[in-house]
Amino acid sequence: MSKAISLRLPDELQEEVEKKARLHHRSFSKQIEKYVTDGLILEDNPDLSLSFVSDIKEAVYEIKAGKGVPYKVGRH
C-alpha cells in the first residue's frame, strides 16, 4: 500500500530527479521510489555495485513476467 508523504528537496536535486524520471519514462514519485529502493539495497550490501543490483532487479522482473529460462548445469 502506498502512502502520500511530503518531501523537501533542494531545487537542483528536484530538477535532476525530474530529468531522470523523464529520461526513463517514470513519474517523479516512481523515480524517487527507485532511488530509495536502490539505496536501501546498497546500504544493506555495501560490497555490491549499483549495476549488479540493477541487473538482479531486472532478472527478478523478467522471472515475474514469465521470461525466465531455467539454467541447466552440465553439458548438453
ChimeraX attribute file (.defattr): number of C-alpha atoms within 10 A of each C-alpha:
attribute: neighborCount
match mode: 1-to-1
recipient: residues
	/A:1	2
	/A:2	4
	/A:3	4
	/A:4	6
	/A:5	5
	/A:6	5
	/A:7	5
	/A:8	7
	/A:9	10
	/A:10	7
	/A:11	9
	/A:12	9
	/A:13	11
	/A:14	14
	/A:15	12
	/A:16	10
	/A:17	19
	/A:18	17
	/A:19	15
	/A:20	16
	/A:21	18
	/A:22	12
	/A:23	9
	/A:24	9
	/A:25	11
	/A:26	15
	/A:27	14
	/A:28	16
	/A:29	13
	/A:30	12
	/A:31	19
	/A:32	17
	/A:33	12
	/A:34	14
	/A:35	13
	/A:36	12
	/A:37	12
	/A:38	16
	/A:39	13
	/A:40	11
	/A:41	14
	/A:42	15
	/A:43	11
	/A:44	10
	/A:45	11
	/A:46	9
	/A:47	8
	/A:48	12
	/A:49	11
	/A:50	14
	/A:51	9
	/A:52	10
	/A:53	15
	/A:54	12
	/A:55	12
	/A:56	12
	/A:57	13
	/A:58	12
	/A:59	14
	/A:60	14
	/A:61	13
	/A:62	13
	/A:63	13
	/A:64	10
	/A:65	9
	/A:66	9
	/A:67	11
	/A:68	12
	/A:69	8
	/A:70	7
	/A:71	6
	/A:72	7
	/A:73	6
	/A:74	5
	/A:75	4
	/A:76	4
